[in-house]
Amino acid sequence: MAKRFPSLPVSLAALIRSTLFFYLAILYGDLVVKICTLGELTVRGCLMTGLFSLSWAFVLGLLCTAVPRRAGRVLLPVTTAVLSVWMGAQVVYYDLFRTYLSLFSVTKAGMVVGSFLNQAVMGIADNWFPILFLLLPVASALDWRDRLLSGREQATVKGKLGWLGGAGLTHCVALAIVLLSNSGTMSLRYLYESSAAPELMVANFGMLTATRLNAQHTLMGAPEPEEDGGAALDALLEEESPEEPEIPPPPEEPEEPAYGDNALPIDFGAMADSTEDETLKAMDEYFSSVEPTQKNAWTGYFEGKNLIWIVAESYSGEIAIDPELTPTLYRLSREGFQFENFYTPLWGVSTSDGEYVTTTGLLPKSGVWSYLRSAENDMPFGFGHLFSQRGYRALAFHNHTYTYYGRDQSHPNMGYEYYGLGNGLDVTATWPESDVEMMEKSVPMYIDEDHFMVYYLTVSGHMNYSFTGNAIAYQNKALVEDLPCSEEAQAYLATQIELDRAVAYLIEQLEAAGKLEDTVIVLSGDHYPYGLSTESYNELLGHEVDPVFEQYKSRLLLWSGDMTEPVKVEKFCSSLDIMPTLANLFALPYDSRLVMGRDILSDAPGRVIFSDYSFLTDAGAYDASQDLYTAWDGDAADTEDIRAILEEIGQQFTYSALILDTNYYHHVLPDGIQALLEEPGGTVE
């Protein structure tokens, strides 16, 4: 023992030096990432990032000093490089997609790299300055490694355990502060335990801890929120919400008809008794307590018609609709339903999440590609299934690579005959591909059918918005180049002209076939055009855009050829609500308790949910990043009331994720919807 102690100070000194180096490197990387992605720092976020980074530094310092010196000289700069690359990847990914790169997305990189290689290269080029800054720790590690590791002998077991204990202690201190910080509507404890909002995680805990929590929530799921949020939410809306805007009923409807619930005859108690799985039992209890939306004057209004459902790439009605540039979209926005407060939030993992939310009425699970994950499950409320059961031919089309984001698995699982580039839809492989050409190739495949339901996912509106890197923008350049705005703004409008022409072609073909009045067209975006710079967005909007809420505002187009008068709807609503709204309009059998969206035309209170748990209601707006609630009438809101809403939102995120994780629809509808309705007493009132 006497011979070993002299080596301990040297080993301890190396541990301290390397740990301090990693601590500063982590803090430095986090500083660059936060400034580049969030644009601001908070005192709370800096303090908690500093505390959680200590445990990371202890572990990495030990990793590089508890090995032979030669290995340590390699390991120290390599570990630093991994940190810097991860931080740099976050900056580039956020710049491209307005969300952070998850570990799940990394595992699927091979699926997307071919399509977005050019954008990735451009993203790296555009962010060369922060990337250069993030490489400084790597250069420092190479330069300082001998000094950091000099005079060091192999660390003793006692020394290693002591250093691991230091890592555990610092982590426990940080965790204790989080658990005790339970005040405010968006407390640290709430964020750490219940929230899966990537931006708030990074802002408050740092990138490495956010990555760990992301992986934890992906693999294990976030803890379930408390169950009393629903009652408190009802109380809040009953107290604060203004009177619901009146929606005129269709002609010749009785003044006060008796309506039932949009619910299936599911015996949740029997379902719970049929399983030993405690998670499924808890889900049965939760969904049985959810208040279903009621049928209403609009139930079945479009029953028997054809449906063409378009989810348009990067479409924002606030800036894309123009009477001169996009006259067809303008016509649909003026003649059909007019949703005055419609939003298309951006979600936290991939851009396919927007499509998933729109078509399923569910919230995406943090950390995974939810649509791809759903391919493993029963999806009885997929419109392909629901319409096929009524004798319709159900098809889905996408004019980009058919396997992208695993749509070759998810979309057939929703009940569609699915066609994309490389799988029966022979469009020209440009970047991006043409929406008009997709219509020209696809319409003949169904126009002669007696009944059809067709789903389109477009791609012409995809970034980058320039005349050199975007084939569609270049193709329509002559139509926009004289507009008094930047090239980027012009290029975006050029892509939306392509979408407008595609819809115009569709309407022409429907009219020529005598089916226009018997067809409903629905169009919304998968997300706002995040590929636009803020400056270009401001140009197109005509004023400085509010990045918290306004940039997500859009226009849902819901139109039928036989509509004679526009219908204005002022309720706050979002893409999450489209699926249940359409299901009600077409009188499709579905259960409103088992989706998170709400029929916009029902008497359910309006609400828009965002990925960071911010929300809009008919009563006011809550900005989670600032923990700030603003009532439309200027009144102050009670903290407990806002927390109740957040708890219900947390439940919606949690149970949406559990639907994916447990294949819950198979649990409650093991034989499908039709089998349930065909049982004695199975008819829904």
N, C-alpha and C positions, 0 to 999 in steps of 0.2 A: 504493500500500500504506500509506503514511504517513497518508493521510486515513481509511483504513478502520479502523486499529487503535483509535483513540479510541472507536469504537462498540462494540468487542468487550467491554470491561468491563461496559457497560450491558446488552448482550445476554446476557452470561454471568450477570450478577446476576439478570436476569429468568428465565433458565433455572433457576438454583439455587432461586429462590423458588418457581416453579411446580412444579418437581420435588419440592421438600420438601413443598409443599402436597399433591400427589397421593400422596406416600409416606405421609403422616399420614392422609389420607383412606382409602387402601386398608387400612392397618393398623386404623384405627378401624372400618371396615365389617366386616373380618374378625373383629374382636373381638366385635362385636354378633352376627354370624351364628353364631360358635362357641358363644357363651354361650346363645343362644336355641335352637340345634339340638342341640349336643353336651352342653351344660351344664357343660363343664369345659375348661381349658386345660392344655397340657403345655409344659414348658420346651423340649423338642425341637421341638415344633410352632411355638412362638412364634419361636424362633431361625430356623428354616428359612423360615417365612412372611415374616419380616423380610428375609431375604436375597433370596428370590425376588421380593418386592414391590419391591425396589430397581430391578430392570430394567424392571418395568412403569412405575414412576414416571419413570424416565429417558425412556422412549418417550413417555409422555403429556405430560410437561413439554415435550419438544421439539415435540410436535404442536401445542401451544397457543402456542408462542413463535416458531415458524418461519414464521408467517403474518403478514400485516398486522395491526396492532394492533386495528383494528375487528373483523376476523374473530376474533382471539384473545379479545376480550371476550365474544363469543358462544360460541366453542368451549369455553372453560374451564368455564363453568357447565353447558353441555350435556353435556360429557364426564363431569363430576362427577355429573350427574343420571343418566346411563346406568349409571355404577358403582353409585350408590345404589339405583336401580330393580332392577338385577340382584341386589344383595345382599338387598333387601327381598323380591323375588320368591322367593328361596331360603328365607327365613324362613317366608313364607306357605305355599309349596309343601310344605316339610318338615312344617309343622304339620298340613297336610291329609293328606299321603300318606306321611309318614315316610321320604322319600327326597328327594334334591336334584333340581332342575329341570335337565334336560339340554338341550343345544342342539337335539338331534333332537326332543325333546318340544315345544320352542318352534315348530319348523317345522310341527308338527301341531296347534297350538293351536286352529285353526278347527274341527277335528274334535270337540273336547271342550268348548269353551267354552259351547256351548248347554246341555249336560247339567250342568255344574258351575259355572255362572255364579253361582247363589245361594250355593253353598259358598265360591266364591272371594271373594264380597263379605263373607260371614260371616268368612272367614279373615282378610281385611284388617281387618275390624272388631275381631276378637279380638286381632290383633297390632298394634293402633294405637300402642302404646307403643314397641316396637322400631322400627316404621316411622318414627315421629316422630324417634327418635334418628338413624336413617339419613338423614333429610332435612337434618340439621344441616350436613353438608359442602356441600350444595347452597346453603343459605342463606349459608354462609361464602364460597363461590365468588362468589356474586352481590355480596356486600358487599365482598369484598377484591380483586376482579379488577383494579381500576384500580391498586391498590398492588402487586399481584403482577406486573403487566405494565407498570408505569410506567417511563419513561426508557428504553424499549427501541426499538432500531432493528432492521431486518431482519437476522436472523442470517446470518453468512457461511457459505459452503459448508464451510469448514474447521471452523467452530464446530459445524455440524450433524453432520459426520462424527465430530468428537471426542465429541459427546454420544452419538451412536449407539455409538461405541466404548465409552463408559462403560457403556451398557446391556448391551452384549455381554460386557464384562469382569465386571460384577457377576453376570450370569447364569452365566458360566463358573465363577466362584468358587463359587456356590451348587451348580452341577452337580457340580463337583469334590468338594465335601464329601459330596454324596449318593453318588457313585460310590465314595468311600473309606469310607463308612459301611456296611460289609457284615457287621457283627457282630450277633449276636442272631438269633432265629428270624424276626422281622418287622423287618428292617433297612430303613433309608431307601432303600438301593439296590433292594432287593427290591420295596418299595412303588412306587418311581418307575418301574421297568422292567417289572415283572411283574404288579403288582396293578391291578385296575380297580375297587377298592372305593371308592365315592365318599366315605363318611364318613372313612375313613382318609386319603384324599387331602386332604380339606379340613382335617382335624385337623393334618396334618403339613406341608402345603405352602401352605395358604391357598386361598380360593375361586377367585381368578383363575387360579392355576396348576393347580388341580384342573379348572377348566373347559377349560384348554388341553390337559391330558393326556386328559381325557374325549374331546375332539374328535380328538386324535391317535390314541387307541386305537380310536375309532369308524371313522375313515377308513383307518388303516393297520394296525390290530391291534397288540396288545401283543407284545413279543418272546417267542418260545417259551421255556418253562422248560427246565431240564436234563432229560435223559431217564432219569436213574437213580433218580428218586423212587419208582417202583413197587417195585423190589427192596428198597429200604430200608424202605418201608412194610410190605411183607410180613414183613420181619425184626422190625420193631417189634411188629406185631400177634401174630406167633408167640411173641414173648417176653413181652408184657405182657397180652394179652387173656385174660380169664377164659374158662373153658370155655363154649362156646356153649350157651344154654338149649335144652333138649330140647323139640322140637315133636312131639306125638303124630301118627303117620301116620294117614291115613284107614283105615277098617276094611278088612280082608281084603287088605291090601297085603303083599307078600313082605317078610321082615325085612331082607334086604340086596339089593335089586334093583340091576341094573346100569343106570346112567344115563349118557346122553351129555351133550354141551354144548348150551346154547342158543346155537347159532351156525349161520349159513348157509354153504353151500359156496362161499365167496368166495375166489378166488385173488388175494390182494393183490399177489403178485409179478407176475402177469400184468397186473393193473390198473396197477401202477407202470410196467411196460414199455410200456403202451399210450398213455402220455401224455408230453408234453415239459414239462408244468407241474411245476416243482420243488416247489411247495407241495403239490400232490396226491401226488407221490411221497413226500414226508415224511409226509403223513397216512397213506398206505398202510402205510408202515413202522411208524408209531406204532400204528395199530389192529391190525395183525398181531401186535404184541407184547402187546396187552391180553389178560389172562386172562379167558376167558368164564366166566359162571356156569353151573353144572351144572343139568340137569334134576333133579327130585327127586320125593319121594313125592306132592307136591301137583301135579305137572305133569298138566294135563288134568282136574283135579278138577271144574272147572265146564264142561268141554267140552260143547258142544251146548246149553247154557242161553242164555237171553236175558240181556242186560246193560243195566242202567240206571245210568249214571255221572253223578253229580251233583257239580259243583264249586260250593260254596255261598259266597256273598259274606260275607266277614268272620266266617265260622263258626269258633269256637274251642270244641272239645269240653270243655275244662277249665272253662268258665264257662257254656256254653249248654245242656249236658245236665242235666236235672233230672227226677226221676220224676213230679213234679206238673205242672210247666210245659211240659215237652217229653217227654211219655211215649213217643212213637213213637221219637224219637232214643234215648231211654233204653233202650227195648226192643232196638233194633238193636245198641246198645253192649254189652248184656249177653248176647245170644244168638249173636252172630256171632264173627268174629275179634276178639280184644282185643289191640291193639298198645299195650303199656304205655309205650313210649318213642318216640312218634311226634311229629314236629315239622313245622310249616309255616313255613319261613323267609320273610322279606320280601326282595325283590330290589331292584335299584338304579335302575330307570328308570321303569317304570309298573306299575300293579297287574295288568295283563294278563300280566306276567311269571310270576306265580304260576300262572295257568292254563296258560301255555306249558310250564312246568317239569312240572306235574302230568300233562299229556296227551302230552308228547313224551319225557320222561325225559332231556331236555337242559337244560343251564344257559343262562340268557339272556346275550346279548351286551351288554356295557356300552355305553350311549349310544344304543341304538336300541330300537324296539318289536320284539322278536324274533319274536312271532307274526305280525305284519304282514310282516316281512321274509321269513318262511318261506313266505309265499304265492307268492313268486317261484320256489320250489324244488320239487323232487320230495320228497314226504313219504310214502314207502312204508310206514312203520310207523304212520301214522295209523290209528286204530281203525276209522274209517269205511271205509277201503280193506280192511283185514284182514278185517273181518266181512262186507263186501259180497262179497268173493271166496268166502265160504262160504255165500252164498245168503241172508244176512240183509238186512233193510231197515235202513239206517243213517241216523238223523236226529239233528240237533242243534237245540236251542232256547235262546233267550235272551230274557228278558222285558223287556229294555230296547232302546233304539234299535239296529237290526240292523247299522248301519254303524259303531257305536262301536268304536274301536281297530282298525278295518278287518276286523272279524270276517266281514263279507260276502265277504272275499277269502280269509282264512286258513282258515276252517272248511270251506267247500266243497273247498278244497285238501287237507284231511285226509280227504276221502272222504264227507262228510255231505251229505244234503239239509238245508239250513240255513234256519231260520225264526226271525225276531225281530220286534220291534215295528216295523211298517212294511213287513214282508216276509212276510206270511202268518200271523203270530201276532197275532191281534186282541185283545190285552189292553188294559185301560183305562190310558191314559197318565197315571198319577199319578207322584209321586216319593216313594219308589221304587215300582216296580210290584209287583203281588202275585204271589208264588210259587204260591199256591193257584190263582189264576186261570190261570196258565201251565199248570198240570197239567190243569185242567178243559178248557182249549182244545186241549191237545196230545195227551193220552192217547187220545182217539178216533181220532187219525190213524194209530195203529199197533197198538192193542190186539188187533185181529183178524188181524194178520199171524202167519204160522206161526213166524217167527223175527225178532227185532228187536234192534238195538243202538241205544240212545238216550242221547245226551249232553245234559245240562242245565247251563247256567250261570245261577245265580239272581241276583237283585238286591235282594230284600226286606230283606236284612240290612245294606244300605248305610247309612253315616252320612249326615247328622248324627243323633245320637241325642237327640231331643227330641220332645215331643208337638205342637209347633207347626210344625216343619219337616220332619216325616217322616210321610207318610200312613199307612204300615203301623203305625208305633208308635202313632199316634193311634187307629187302628182297633182295636187290641188293648189300649188303655190300661186298660180296666176289669179286665183280667186280671192287671195288675201294679201298679196304683197303690197297693195296700195293702202292698206289700212294704217291709221296713225298709231301704231303700237310696235313693240319690239319684235324681232324675228321669232323669238321663242313663243310669244303670245300669238303671232300670226300662224305659226306652225301648229299650235294646239287647235286653233279654230279650223285649220285645214283638215285635221283629223276628224273633227266633229262634222264637217261637211260630208265626209265619206259616210259616217253613220246616218246622217240625214238622207243621203241619197239611197242608202240601203233600205231605210224604212219607206221612202217614197216608192222604190221599186216593189217592195212587198205589197203596199197598198194598191198599186197599179195592177199587180197580178191577181190580187184578191177581187178587185172590182171587175176585172176582165172575166174571171171565173164565176161571177155572180155570188160571191161569198163574203163580200166586205161587210154587209149589214149583219151577217151571222158570225162575225169574228171579233174578238176582243184583243186589243194589243196593249201590253203592259211593258213599260220601259223604265229602268232605273240604273244607277251606276253601281259598280262593285266597290268603288271608293272614290274619294275626291281626287283630282289630278295632282297628286303629290309631286309629280315630276316637274311641275311648274315652280319657278322661283317665286318668292313672295312678291318681288317687284312686278313680275308679269301677271300674277294673280290680281294684284292691286290695279294694274292697267285694265284688265278685262272686267273687273268688278266696278271700276269707276271710283273707288275709294279704298282706303287702307283696310284690309281684311282683318277681322278679329280671329286670331288663330285658335282660340279656345273653343268657340262654337260655330262662328259664321262660316269658316272655310268648309265645314261639313254640310252646310245647308244646300239642298238641291231641289229638284222637282221630280216627283213621281208622276209619270204619264200613265193614265188608265183611261182607255178610250175604246169606244165601240162605234162602228159605222152607222148605227141607228140612233145614237144619242143626238137629241135635238137641242138640248140646253146644257150648259156647263153646270157642274155641281161643286160649290165651294165648301171646303172642309178646313176649319181653322185649328183643329186639334193638333197638338204636338205628336209627331209620329216619326217612324224611321223604317229603314229597310228590314228590321226585325219583324215588323208588323205586316209585311206584304203577303206572306204565305197565308196566315189566318184570314186576312181580308179577302183574298181571292177564293179561299176555300168556302167562305160564307157566301160570297157573291155567286159562286157556281153550285151552292148547296151540296158540297162534297162532305162525306162523312169523316169528321176528324174530332179530336178531343182538345178543346182549348186549354184544358188543364195541363196537357202534356207538351205544350210548346211555350216558349217564353215571350213571344210576340202576342199582340192583341189585335183583334179585328178593329180597324180604324173607324169603321162606320157603326160600331156598337156603342153602348153607353159607358164602356170602360174608360177610366181617366186616361188622358194622354200622357205619355212619358217617352223620352229618348234617353237611352243608356249609352255611355261611352266606355272605352276600354279601361280608362283610369278611374271608373266609378263616378265620374262627373255625370250630371243628368240635367235634363230639361223637363219640366212639367207645365201644365196649364197654369200653375200657380207661380213658378219661378225657376231660377237656374242655380245650379250648384257647381262651382269650379273646384274640383278636388285638389288640383295643384296648389291652389291658394287657400284651400279650406274656407271658401267664401260662398255664401248663399245670398242671392239677390231676388227678392220677390217682385213680381211685375207691378204690384200696387204700392211698392215702397215699404211695406210692413216688415218688421224684423221676424225672423223665424226662430223657433226654439231649437236648441242644439239637439235635444232628445228626439224631436220630430225628424230632423235631418238624419240623425243616426238610424232611426227606424227605417227610413227609405234606403239608406246604404245597406242595412242588414238584409232587407228584402232583395236588393240588387245582388248582394253577396250570395244569397240563396239561389238566385237565378243562375249566376255563374257556376256555383257549386253543382247544382242538380243538372245543368246542361252538360257539364263535364262527366257526371256520373252516368247520364244516359249513354254517353259514348263508352265509358269504361265498363259498364255492366251489361251492355246490350239490353237495356231496360225495356225497349219496345217489344222485344221478344218475350220478356217476362209477362207483360200485361196483355199482349196480343199474340199469344203463341201460334194461333191458327189464322191470324190476319183479321182485318176489319170485317170483311164480308162474312166470314164464318161467325163472327160475334153477332152481326146484325141478323143473320139467318136463324139464330137460336130462338126458341120460343120466348117471347117477351123482349126480344132484342131490338125492336124498332125504336129509334130515337124519336122522342116527341119534339 
